[in-house]
Amino acid sequence: MEADQAVFLSAVGNHFLVGISRAMILFVVSAGLSFILGVLRVPNVAHGSLYMIGAFFAHSVTTVFGGNPLGFWLALLLAPLMVAAVSLVAERALFCHLYEREHLMLLLFTFALMLILGDLVKLVWGADYRSVTAPKILQGSLTLFSSPIPKYNLFLLAVGPVIAVALYLFSNKTRIGKIARAAALDREMVSAIGINVSWVFSFAFVLGCFLAGLGGALVAPTVSVTLGMDHDIIIEAFLIVTIGGLGNMWGAMAGSLIFGITQSFGVLILPQFAIVFPYLAVVIVLLLKPKGLLKSVW
Amino acid sequence: MPVASRKRILPVFNVLLLGLLTVIPSILPLFYIYIFSVIFVTAILAMSLNMVVGHGGLYQFHHGVFYGIGAYTLALMLTKTELPIWAGFLAGPFCAAFAGLIIGLFCIRLNRLYFAMLQISLGSLVWAVTFRWYKFTGGDDGIHGISLPDALLGIHRAYYVILAVMAVCLILMYRIYKSPFGITLRAIRDNPERCAAIGINVRMHQLFAIVLATFFAGVAGVLFVVVERSVFPDLMFWVLSLEIMIMCLLGGWFTFAGPILGAAIMVSLRTFAGVYTEYWTLILGVLLILLIFFLPEGVMGYLMKKIQPRKADS
């Protein structure tokens, strides 16, 4: 009897661990969104498309390498870099001329970018479902507290905090990170002391998009890579950033965890309405704390 | 062109346009009548959003939800209840307005982006429930093949009903636009602090604008059911909400009739570019970027500027 209970508890525990590991992907994507929101003050609607492109690039890179396990690790590195390159082109060619314009126009621009990128993905990769296989080490599952958990989810659980710490160190300990944070708080002052704000914005945008691409590459082995994966992630990332506090990286982490945990909880008690639970949690948080849980930079 | 003569020309122009639209069904093939009906429905929707976004200056980012609520209310009443049909047609807009009141009450305390985000989260909640509640709303399949009364069967009859409803809606919206309320609303958009200082209840005006706008969105939703005879959760998805906003910006959101033009451009583009290529959103995206760079006040805003006498001269 007691043994049954232990198995049940560990199964529930692992169920939540899987939920939290998904939240790590949400964290990577929404941290990028949050960074762009904090520095540029633009809700980047194209963020989801860049995430999708990251997943497709990851697919292409792994396909080029065939079954070689190296392919996946290279994809994790190359896919975000390619996404960053795409965003750098879009930013320098078009976006950077709009910074002085009305806010809604910037939002509109990112929406136009989303439309264009979505169709470009269709042009390049087509509308088929694609899959990315994780390397051998991360396939299969481990037994944790007497019930199984997929290895890949454990990998995600490890990757999330590493990225969080890296981002923290980057924005607090490096010169460029400090400049970006300063630009988020007071961009006039930053330009007054002789820093080219336009390049700071460009850098922040590209870094944010890099994270979107990384999220896409990380999620690729767990889902079927296809058109339309941009639409779902972007709204979730926006809500996560809002409940966490705009521009606050730890807030993105808190928001992602709330999202992941409430969804796992929903799957346990009311599977049909599981996707409703995170939205409900978001509404409750926003009704109580409309400006987010942690301090926002706005 | 002097203002006085423009004032005389405008009603003549409107009557001519209405006359033209009434004879269209007897000239054009069936497909075009359908397209025109879709444009009318979309135009009401875009105009309703512009009441809050363009004239009210509020970040109403999830307007599609109210459109969907209007459509779903009618669809559910027609398929699940025995109530008379006109009750459904009334209930749609009123339910949408009620939802607008509730969501508005929560959002109105906040400003700009926070307003937008709370509305998106509340709207997404409504969407998620609709998307999943298979027993009641049909879930992600929606409801199809809704039976309508004879008076609305056939695209010809539907066309005239929709045209009439649109005309009434536009007249009402114009009245609201020109009323003291409408003028106050635009004043609040331009300078809320000063309006509050002279004793205008800013929040009350904004809330009332939201309720009015969501009512008209409900009207558009009901008409959507008349045209398509089906409902699906995509009506409440955020992509549609952003599309409506683009129609407003495309047409010119500081003008009264701009959104109609925006809706017409969007629907035609989707239909006719969609015939030739499956990449019509690419075309739309490029068009939008051109618009942002070259016509920031929208097509109508640009035209108005061209024909309007310069204020500084008079």
Interface residues (C-beta under 8 A of the other chain):
Chain A: P43 V45 L94 H97 L98 R101 E102 L104 M105 L108 F109 F111 A112 L113 M114 L115 I116 G118 D119 L120 K122 L123 H231 I235 F238 L239 T242 L246 Q272 F273 I275 V276 Y279 L280 V282 V283 L286 L287 P290 K291 W298
Chain B: F106 R109 L110 L113 Y114 M117 L118 I120 S121 L122 S124 L125 A128 V129 F131 R132 W133 Y134 F237 W238 V239 L242 M245 I246 L249 E278 Y279 T281 L282 L284 G285 V286 L288 I289 I292 F293 P296
